Amino acid sequence: MKILLRVKPSSSVLLAAIFAIGAVSLSGCSESDTKAVDRVEEAEALARVKSLEARAAEIKDEMAANPSAKLSVSMPDESTIPDDEFGAAVRRGLQIANHTYKEMPDNVGNQLNCTSCHLGNGSEAYAAPWNGMLGIYPIYRSRAGRVNSIQERINGCFERSMNGKALDLGSDDMNAMVSYMSWLSQGLPYGVSPEGRGFVKVDKTLEPNTDNGKKLFAEKCSVCHGENGEGQYNDDGTYIYPAVAGDKSFNDGAGMARTYTAAAFIKGKMPFGQGNSLSDQEAVDIAAYFTHLPRPIKANKDKDWPNGDAPKDVRR
């Protein structure tokens, strides 16, 4: 039996919090003219460190007692967003995630949002959730042929999935997105991959049948995404259902333009509200059909996978 551990918000980014609070505490001790109120704040900070250390030990014991256990992805309660500058950045990141097209028109070249693919505020299991991402990056990525930071990974989505322009690495909006990902990761110890990361698995040895994919798309997908994958829209240009083809969709350098990546998303999450109702073969057939419909062309995608290890479904 697989055991899922849900950890309390107080353990968020444990090491970072411990070092940060510890640094404040030590600097306070070095002042010779420390006031009584400062000593009270110092004691409170030390108490918080002790609490975090205790929770870290609990998590370690829980994992040791259940070797097969994994921490699960879930959306934290929004009441845990602090009422300070960091909290304001977190709220801005959440706003960007759900309304990317409206909030960042200079960087979004189609009419999609981050949550077009990263469902549930970027925190839904098996919909490429962002929970725990800051404990994974920097990481080597074969598409780039080098180690990427989380900021570079975010910009990759803007240039590919959003068919747009990269953000300035040190911009307030970039910091807001990273802050939001940090807040989502509360309760996930550094380096632990939670249950529900990425997408469900599909059999990549299956050969797609695009004729069957076209038939299945018409039966199961077109009612929301349109006959040609063009999507459905509100009067203000925001979508009711996102485009999966055409100039308002992701370009051919996006991960979702790859047959087996798209199939994994479809298998786990589509038709909407009916995830895991399709077979692997059906998901692969649908993905092969709509990913090869007309869409924007990614510039310089010939530079991807410089070490020659590109997957077989990469668009060239």
KEKE-3310 file (N, C-alpha, C; in steps of 0.2 Angstrom, whole numbers, plus 5000, padded with zeros to 4 digits):
npx = (5004:5003:5009:5004:5011:5006:5012:5014:5011:5021:5034:5039:5052:5063:5077:5081:5073:5078:5091:5090:5082:5091:5102:5097:5096:5109:5115:5108:5113:5126:5126:5130:5122:5109:5092:5079:5067:5072:5079:5068:5062:5072:5073:5060:5063:5073:5065:5056:5065:5069:5057:5055:5066:5062:5051:5057:5064:5053:5048:5059:5059:5046:5047:5058:5051:5042:5047:5042:5034:5028:5028:5014:5006:4998:4987:4992:4983:4977:4976:4988:4997:5009:5006:5015:5029:5034:5023:5015:5022:5020:5006:5005:5012:5003:4992:4998:5000:4987:4982:4990:4990:4983:4989:5003:5005:5015:5024:5018:5014:5003:4986:4986:4987:4998:4992:4985:4991:4997:4988:4975:4979:4993:4996:4991:4990:4999:4998:5009:5014:5020:5024:5037:5047:5058:5066:5072:5078:5093:5095:5102:5097:5093:5088:5093:5106:5114:5115:5101:5093:5079:5073:5077:5070:5057:5057:5059:5046:5039:5044:5041:5029:5020:5023:5030:5040:5055:5056:5064:5078:5079:5068:5053:5041:5046:5053:5041:5034:5044:5043:5030:5030:5039:5031:5021:5028:5029:5031:5037:5052:5069:5074:5066:5055:5038:5024:5014:5021:5025:5018:5006:5012:5014:5014:5028:5032:5022:5015:5009:4992:4986:4975:4965:4967:4962:4948:4945:4948:4938:4927:4929:4936:4934:4922:4925:4938:4936:4933:4945:4954:4955:4950:4939:4932:4931:4923:4933:4944:4950:4951:4938:4940:4956:4966:4973:4979:4984:4987:4985:4989:5002:5019:5029:5040:5037:5035:5023:5020:5025:5022:5022:5023:5012:5002:5004:4999:4985:4981:4981:4972:4962:4947:4941:4939:4937:4949:4961:4952:4955:4963:4981:4985:4974:4976:4989:4986:4977:4985:4996:4988:4983:4994:5002:4994:4992:5003:5012:5029:5044:5057:5075:5074:5082:5093:5091:5093:5108:5118:5114:5104:5090:5073:5062:5050:5052:5049:5055)
npy = (4994:5011:5025:5041:5056:5070:5086:5098:5116:5123:5118:5123:5125:5121:5121:5133:5142:5140:5143:5157:5162:5159:5167:5180:5179:5178:5189:5198:5195:5200:5213:5226:5235:5230:5231:5228:5224:5219:5208:5200:5198:5191:5180:5174:5172:5162:5152:5149:5143:5132:5125:5123:5115:5104:5100:5096:5085:5077:5074:5068:5056:5051:5048:5038:5028:5024:5019:5018:5029:5044:5062:5071:5081:5096:5110:5123:5131:5147:5156:5155:5163:5175:5191:5202:5209:5198:5190:5198:5197:5183:5183:5191:5182:5171:5178:5181:5168:5163:5172:5175:5180:5192:5199:5200:5206:5210:5199:5188:5179:5173:5168:5161:5155:5152:5142:5135:5124:5120:5115:5119:5131:5129:5119:5106:5088:5078:5087:5094:5101:5114:5113:5110:5113:5122:5115:5106:5113:5122:5112:5100:5100:5092:5097:5110:5107:5110:5116:5122:5136:5139:5151:5152:5141:5145:5155:5148:5143:5154:5158:5147:5139:5150:5157:5168:5182:5182:5185:5198:5192:5197:5203:5211:5203:5191:5187:5187:5175:5165:5167:5163:5149:5145:5147:5138:5126:5124:5113:5103:5095:5099:5094:5083:5073:5076:5065:5065:5073:5081:5072:5059:5042:5037:5024:5025:5018:5015:5016:5030:5033:5044:5046:5039:5047:5060:5057:5053:5065:5074:5068:5068:5080:5092:5098:5107:5112:5116:5114:5114:5115:5128:5134:5142:5158:5172:5189:5198:5193:5183:5166:5153:5140:5134:5137:5123:5123:5132:5151:5156:5147:5136:5136:5126:5122:5120:5109:5103:5102:5090:5073:5062:5069:5077:5067:5061:5071:5072:5059:5059:5069:5073:5069:5085:5083:5070:5062:5049:5041:5037:5026:5022:5021:5028:5041:5044:5043:5054:5065:5064:5069:5082:5089:5091:5099:5115:5128:5141:5144:5140:5150:5146:5133:5123:5123:5116:5102:5100:5090:5080:5071:5071:5067:5055:5061:5075:5091:5096)
npz = (5000:4995:5004:5007:5012:5020:5023:5036:5034:5041:5039:5028:5015:5024:5027:5021:5029:5042:5041:5037:5048:5058:5055:5057:5070:5075:5071:5079:5091:5091:5093:5105:5111:5113:5114:5126:5119:5107:5112:5116:5103:5097:5105:5101:5088:5089:5095:5084:5076:5083:5082:5068:5066:5074:5067:5055:5059:5062:5050:5044:5052:5049:5035:5036:5043:5034:5020:5007:5006:4999:4997:4995:4981:4984:4985:4995:5009:5006:5016:5022:5015:5019:5027:5021:5012:5005:5004:4996:4984:4982:4980:4968:4959:4959:4953:4940:4936:4933:4925:4914:4900:4901:4911:4907:4893:4885:4885:4882:4868:4862:4867:4879:4896:4911:4918:4908:4905:4917:4928:4941:4948:4946:4954:4953:4955:4944:4933:4929:4941:4951:4964:4975:4965:4967:4975:4966:4955:4953:4938:4926:4910:4895:4884:4883:4885:4895:4913:4920:4927:4938:4934:4921:4916:4918:4909:4897:4895:4893:4880:4872:4876:4878:4867:4866:4874:4883:4901:4910:4920:4933:4936:4944:4941:4938:4950:4957:4952:4955:4969:4971:4968:4978:4989:4986:4988:5001:5015:5008:5009:5005:4989:4988:4978:4975:4976:4961:4953:4937:4923:4921:4916:4899:4887:4877:4867:4858:4842:4834:4827:4817:4809:4817:4828:4823:4822:4835:4841:4836:4842:4856:4860:4852:4856:4866:4863:4850:4832:4824:4834:4839:4850:4862:4866:4877:4876:4880:4875:4882:4886:4885:4884:4880:4865:4856:4844:4830:4828:4841:4850:4858:4852:4840:4847:4860:4874:4874:4861:4857:4854:4863:4876:4875:4875:4887:4896:4891:4893:4908:4911:4902:4893:4900:4917:4916:4917:4914:4907:4894:4884:4883:4870:4863:4868:4863:4850:4848:4852:4843:4832:4835:4839:4827:4820:4811:4818:4828:4823:4831:4833:4830:4835:4830:4838:4849:4860:4859:4861:4854:4858:4857:4860:4851:4847:4845:4837:4822)
capx = (5000:5007:5007:5006:5012:5005:5016:5011:5015:5027:5040:5041:5058:5065:5084:5082:5070:5082:5097:5088:5081:5097:5106:5095:5097:5116:5117:5105:5117:5132:5125:5131:5117:5103:5087:5075:5062:5076:5080:5062:5061:5078:5070:5055:5066:5076:5060:5054:5071:5068:5050:5057:5071:5058:5047:5061:5065:5047:5047:5064:5056:5040:5050:5061:5046:5038:5052:5039:5030:5030:5025:5009:5005:4992:4987:4991:4978:4979:4977:4995:5001:5010:5004:5021:5032:5035:5016:5013:5025:5016:4999:5007:5014:4997:4989:5001:4999:4980:4980:4996:4989:4981:4994:5009:5004:5022:5028:5014:5012:4997:4981:4986:4990:5002:4987:4982:4994:4999:4981:4974:4984:5000:4997:4987:4995:5000:4997:5015:5013:5026:5026:5044:5052:5064:5071:5075:5082:5096:5096:5104:5091:5096:5086:5097:5113:5117:5111:5096:5090:5072:5071:5078:5065:5051:5057:5058:5039:5037:5046:5038:5022:5017:5025:5032:5047:5057:5056:5071:5079:5079:5062:5048:5037:5050:5053:5034:5033:5048:5040:5024:5033:5042:5025:5018:5032:5029:5030:5041:5059:5073:5076:5061:5050:5032:5019:5010:5025:5025:5012:5006:5016:5011:5019:5031:5034:5016:5015:5002:4988:4983:4968:4961:4967:4957:4941:4944:4948:4931:4922:4930:4940:4932:4916:4928:4944:4935:4934:4952:4959:4956:4948:4933:4935:4926:4923:4939:4950:4952:4948:4934:4944:4962:4968:4978:4982:4983:4991:4983:4992:5009:5023:5031:5046:5035:5035:5016:5020:5028:5017:5021:5022:5005:4998:5004:4994:4979:4979:4979:4968:4957:4943:4941:4935:4937:4955:4962:4947:4957:4969:4987:4985:4970:4979:4994:4983:4974:4991:4999:4984:4983:5001:5004:4990:4996:5004:5018:5035:5049:5064:5081:5074:5087:5099:5089:5097:5115:5122:5111:5100:5083:5068:5060:5044:5054:5048:5061)
capy = (5000:5017:5030:5048:5060:5078:5089:5104:5122:5126:5115:5125:5126:5120:5123:5140:5146:5139:5147:5164:5165:5159:5173:5186:5179:5179:5196:5202:5194:5203:5220:5227:5239:5226:5233:5222:5222:5215:5201:5196:5196:5186:5173:5172:5169:5156:5147:5147:5139:5125:5122:5121:5109:5098:5097:5093:5078:5073:5072:5062:5050:5048:5045:5032:5023:5022:5020:5019:5035:5050:5068:5073:5088:5099:5118:5126:5136:5154:5160:5154:5168:5180:5198:5206:5210:5191:5188:5202:5194:5177:5185:5193:5176:5168:5182:5180:5161:5162:5177:5177:5184:5199:5203:5201:5206:5211:5193:5182:5180:5169:5170:5156:5157:5147:5137:5132:5117:5119:5116:5120:5136:5127:5114:5100:5083:5075:5092:5097:5105:5118:5111:5107:5114:5125:5110:5102:5117:5121:5105:5099:5099:5089:5101:5115:5104:5113:5116:5128:5139:5140:5157:5150:5136:5149:5159:5143:5142:5160:5158:5141:5138:5156:5159:5175:5184:5180:5190:5200:5187:5200:5208:5209:5198:5185:5186:5185:5169:5161:5167:5159:5143:5144:5146:5131:5121:5123:5106:5098:5095:5100:5088:5077:5074:5074:5061:5069:5078:5080:5070:5052:5039:5033:5019:5029:5013:5015:5020:5034:5033:5050:5045:5038:5053:5065:5054:5054:5073:5076:5065:5070:5086:5098:5102:5112:5116:5119:5109:5114:5116:5135:5136:5146:5164:5178:5195:5202:5189:5178:5160:5149:5134:5136:5134:5118:5123:5139:5156:5158:5142:5136:5135:5119:5121:5119:5102:5101:5100:5084:5068:5058:5073:5079:5061:5060:5076:5070:5053:5060:5075:5074:5075:5088:5080:5063:5060:5042:5037:5035:5021:5025:5022:5033:5047:5045:5045:5061:5069:5065:5072:5089:5093:5092:5104:5122:5132:5145:5140:5142:5152:5143:5127:5118:5123:5112:5096:5101:5084:5075:5066:5073:5062:5054:5065:5082:5094:5099)
capz = (5000:4995:5009:5005:5018:5019:5029:5039:5031:5045:5037:5021:5014:5031:5027:5020:5034:5048:5040:5037:5055:5062:5053:5060:5077:5077:5070:5085:5097:5091:5095:5112:5114:5111:5118:5129:5114:5103:5115:5115:5096:5096:5108:5097:5082:5091:5096:5078:5073:5086:5080:5062:5067:5077:5062:5050:5062:5062:5043:5043:5055:5045:5029:5038:5045:5028:5014:5000:5006:4995:4999:4989:4979:4986:4985:5002:5010:5004:5022:5024:5012:5024:5025:5020:5005:5002:5003:4990:4978:4981:4977:4961:4956:4958:4948:4934:4934:4931:4920:4911:4894:4902:4915:4904:4886:4881:4885:4879:4860:4861:4872:4885:4903:4913:4920:4903:4906:4924:4931:4948:4951:4946:4960:4953:4954:4937:4928:4929:4946:4953:4970:4975:4960:4970:4978:4961:4951:4946:4935:4920:4905:4889:4878:4883:4885:4901:4919:4919:4934:4938:4930:4914:4915:4917:4902:4892:4894:4889:4873:4869:4877:4877:4860:4868:4875:4890:4906:4913:4925:4940:4936:4949:4939:4938:4957:4960:4950:4959:4976:4972:4968:4984:4994:4984:4990:5009:5017:5004:5011:4999:4985:4988:4973:4977:4972:4957:4949:4930:4920:4921:4911:4894:4883:4872:4861:4854:4836:4833:4821:4816:4807:4823:4832:4821:4824:4842:4843:4834:4846:4863:4861:4848:4859:4870:4860:4843:4827:4822:4840:4839:4857:4863:4869:4879:4872:4881:4872:4887:4883:4889:4883:4877:4859:4856:4838:4827:4831:4848:4854:4859:4846:4839:4851:4866:4876:4873:4854:4857:4854:4869:4881:4875:4876:4895:4898:4889:4897:4915:4913:4897:4892:4906:4922:4914:4917:4914:4904:4888:4884:4881:4862:4861:4870:4858:4843:4848:4853:4836:4827:4836:4839:4820:4816:4811:4824:4827:4822:4836:4830:4833:4838:4828:4843:4855:4861:4856:4862:4849:4862:4856:4859:4844:4845:4844:4831:4818)
cpx = (5004:5004:5009:5006:5010:5008:5013:5015:5021:5034:5043:5048:5062:5072:5085:5079:5075:5088:5096:5087:5087:5102:5104:5096:5104:5118:5114:5110:5123:5132:5126:5126:5110:5098:5083:5070:5066:5077:5074:5061:5066:5075:5065:5058:5069:5071:5057:5059:5070:5062:5052:5061:5067:5054:5051:5063:5059:5047:5052:5062:5051:5043:5054:5057:5042:5042:5048:5034:5033:5026:5020:5008:4998:4992:4987:4985:4980:4980:4984:5000:5003:5008:5010:5023:5032:5028:5013:5016:5022:5010:5000:5008:5008:4993:4992:5000:4992:4978:4986:4995:4987:4986:5001:5009:5010:5026:5024:5012:5006:4991:4981:4989:4994:4998:4983:4984:4995:4992:4981:4979:4991:5001:4992:4991:4994:4998:5003:5015:5020:5028:5033:5049:5058:5068:5074:5079:5087:5096:5098:5098:5094:5094:5090:5105:5117:5113:5107:5094:5083:5069:5072:5072:5058:5051:5057:5050:5036:5038:5043:5031:5018:5019:5027:5039:5049:5057:5063:5072:5078:5073:5057:5044:5040:5051:5046:5033:5037:5045:5034:5026:5036:5036:5022:5022:5033:5027:5034:5049:5063:5075:5072:5056:5044:5028:5015:5015:5025:5018:5012:5010:5012:5017:5022:5033:5028:5017:5009:4999:4984:4976:4963:4961:4962:4950:4940:4944:4941:4926:4923:4933:4937:4926:4919:4933:4942:4937:4941:4957:4960:4954:4942:4935:4929:4927:4930:4945:4953:4949:4943:4937:4950:4963:4973:4981:4981:4987:4990:4986:4999:5013:5025:5037:5044:5035:5028:5015:5023:5023:5016:5020:5015:5000:4998:4999:4987:4977:4977:4974:4962:4953:4942:4936:4934:4944:4956:4956:4949:4963:4975:4987:4980:4973:4985:4992:4981:4980:4995:4995:4985:4989:5004:4999:4994:4997:5010:5024:5040:5055:5070:5080:5079:5093:5097:5092:5104:5119:5119:5107:5093:5079:5065:5054:5046:5052:5054:5059)
cpy = (5006:5022:5036:5052:5067:5081:5096:5110:5124:5123:5117:5127:5126:5123:5130:5144:5145:5143:5155:5166:5164:5165:5179:5185:5180:5186:5200:5201:5198:5211:5221:5231:5236:5229:5227:5220:5218:5208:5197:5194:5190:5179:5170:5168:5162:5150:5145:5142:5132:5122:5119:5114:5103:5095:5094:5086:5074:5070:5067:5056:5047:5045:5038:5027:5020:5023:5021:5025:5040:5056:5070:5080:5090:5107:5120:5131:5143:5158:5160:5159:5174:5187:5203:5206:5203:5189:5192:5199:5187:5178:5187:5187:5172:5171:5181:5172:5160:5167:5180:5182:5191:5203:5204:5201:5207:5204:5187:5184:5176:5172:5164:5159:5151:5141:5134:5124:5115:5120:5117:5125:5134:5122:5108:5094:5080:5080:5097:5103:5109:5117:5108:5109:5118:5121:5106:5107:5121:5114:5105:5097:5097:5094:5107:5113:5107:5114:5123:5130:5139:5146:5156:5145:5140:5153:5154:5143:5148:5160:5152:5141:5144:5160:5167:5177:5183:5186:5192:5195:5190:5204:5206:5204:5191:5183:5184:5178:5164:5161:5163:5151:5141:5143:5140:5125:5120:5116:5101:5099:5096:5094:5082:5078:5071:5069:5066:5074:5076:5077:5062:5049:5036:5029:5023:5024:5013:5019:5024:5033:5039:5050:5044:5044:5058:5063:5055:5061:5076:5074:5068:5076:5092:5102:5108:5116:5118:5113:5108:5116:5123:5138:5140:5152:5169:5184:5199:5198:5184:5171:5157:5142:5135:5133:5129:5118:5130:5144:5158:5152:5142:5134:5128:5118:5119:5111:5099:5100:5094:5078:5065:5063:5075:5073:5060:5065:5074:5064:5054:5065:5076:5068:5078:5085:5073:5060:5052:5038:5035:5030:5025:5026:5027:5040:5049:5047:5052:5066:5070:5069:5080:5093:5094:5097:5111:5125:5136:5141:5144:5144:5148:5137:5121:5118:5119:5105:5096:5095:5079:5069:5068:5067:5061:5058:5073:5085:5097:5104)
cpz = (5000:5000:5007:5012:5016:5025:5030:5035:5035:5043:5030:5021:5020:5031:5026:5026:5040:5047:5040:5044:5059:5061:5057:5068:5079:5076:5076:5091:5097:5093:5103:5115:5113:5116:5121:5123:5109:5105:5115:5108:5094:5099:5104:5091:5083:5092:5089:5075:5076:5084:5073:5062:5070:5071:5056:5053:5061:5055:5041:5046:5051:5038:5030:5039:5039:5022:5008:5000:5002:4998:4993:4988:4981:4986:4992:5003:5009:5010:5025:5020:5017:5022:5026:5013:5001:5000:4997:4984:4977:4977:4970:4957:4954:4953:4941:4931:4930:4925:4916:4904:4896:4906:4912:4896:4882:4881:4883:4872:4858:4866:4878:4891:4905:4915:4915:4903:4913:4928:4938:4951:4951:4951:4960:4951:4946:4931:4928:4935:4948:4960:4971:4970:4962:4973:4973:4956:4956:4944:4928:4915:4898:4883:4877:4882:4890:4907:4918:4926:4933:4934:4923:4912:4913:4910:4896:4890:4891:4882:4869:4870:4876:4870:4861:4869:4882:4895:4908:4919:4932:4941:4942:4948:4940:4945:4960:4958:4954:4967:4976:4972:4974:4989:4992:4987:4998:5011:5013:5006:5004:4996:4985:4982:4975:4973:4968:4952:4942:4928:4922:4915:4905:4890:4877:4866:4856:4848:4835:4827:4821:4813:4812:4827:4830:4822:4831:4845:4842:4839:4854:4865:4858:4852:4863:4866:4852:4838:4824:4828:4841:4846:4856:4867:4872:4875:4874:4879:4876:4885:4888:4890:4878:4870:4860:4849:4835:4831:4838:4853:4855:4853:4846:4843:4858:4868:4874:4865:4852:4858:4861:4876:4881:4877:4884:4898:4897:4893:4904:4916:4908:4895:4899:4911:4921:4913:4918:4912:4897:4889:4882:4873:4860:4863:4865:4852:4843:4848:4846:4831:4829:4836:4832:4816:4816:4817:4823:4827:4827:4833:4834:4836:4836:4833:4849:4854:4857:4856:4858:4853:4862:4856:4852:4842:4844:4837:4828:4813)
residu = (MET:LYS:ILE:LEU:LEU:ARG:VAL:LYS:PRO:SER:SER:SER:VAL:LEU:LEU:ALA:ALA:ILE:PHE:ALA:ILE:GLY:ALA:VAL:SER:LEU:SER:GLY:CYS:SER:GLU:SER:ASP:THR:LYS:ALA:VAL:ASP:ARG:VAL:GLU:GLU:ALA:GLU:ALA:LEU:ALA:ARG:VAL:LYS:SER:LEU:GLU:ALA:ARG:ALA:ALA:GLU:ILE:LYS:ASP:GLU:MET:ALA:ALA:ASN:PRO:SER:ALA:LYS:LEU:SER:VAL:SER:MET:PRO:ASP:GLU:SER:THR:ILE:PRO:ASP:ASP:GLU:PHE:GLY:ALA:ALA:VAL:ARG:ARG:GLY:LEU:GLN:ILE:ALA:ASN:HIS:THR:TYR:LYS:GLU:MET:PRO:ASP:ASN:VAL:GLY:ASN:GLN:LEU:ASN:CYS:THR:SER:CYS:HIS:LEU:GLY:ASN:GLY:SER:GLU:ALA:TYR:ALA:ALA:PRO:TRP:ASN:GLY:MET:LEU:GLY:ILE:TYR:PRO:ILE:TYR:ARG:SER:ARG:ALA:GLY:ARG:VAL:ASN:SER:ILE:GLN:GLU:ARG:ILE:ASN:GLY:CYS:PHE:GLU:ARG:SER:MET:ASN:GLY:LYS:ALA:LEU:ASP:LEU:GLY:SER:ASP:ASP:MET:ASN:ALA:MET:VAL:SER:TYR:MET:SER:TRP:LEU:SER:GLN:GLY:LEU:PRO:TYR:GLY:VAL:SER:PRO:GLU:GLY:ARG:GLY:PHE:VAL:LYS:VAL:ASP:LYS:THR:LEU:GLU:PRO:ASN:THR:ASP:ASN:GLY:LYS:LYS:LEU:PHE:ALA:GLU:LYS:CYS:SER:VAL:CYS:HIS:GLY:GLU:ASN:GLY:GLU:GLY:GLN:TYR:ASN:ASP:ASP:GLY:THR:TYR:ILE:TYR:PRO:ALA:VAL:ALA:GLY:ASP:LYS:SER:PHE:ASN:ASP:GLY:ALA:GLY:MET:ALA:ARG:THR:TYR:THR:ALA:ALA:ALA:PHE:ILE:LYS:GLY:LYS:MET:PRO:PHE:GLY:GLN:GLY:ASN:SER:LEU:SER:ASP:GLN:GLU:ALA:VAL:ASP:ILE:ALA:ALA:TYR:PHE:THR:HIS:LEU:PRO:ARG:PRO:ILE:LYS:ALA:ASN:LYS:ASP:LYS:ASP:TRP:PRO:ASN:GLY:ASP:ALA:PRO:LYS:ASP:VAL:ARG:ARG)
# end
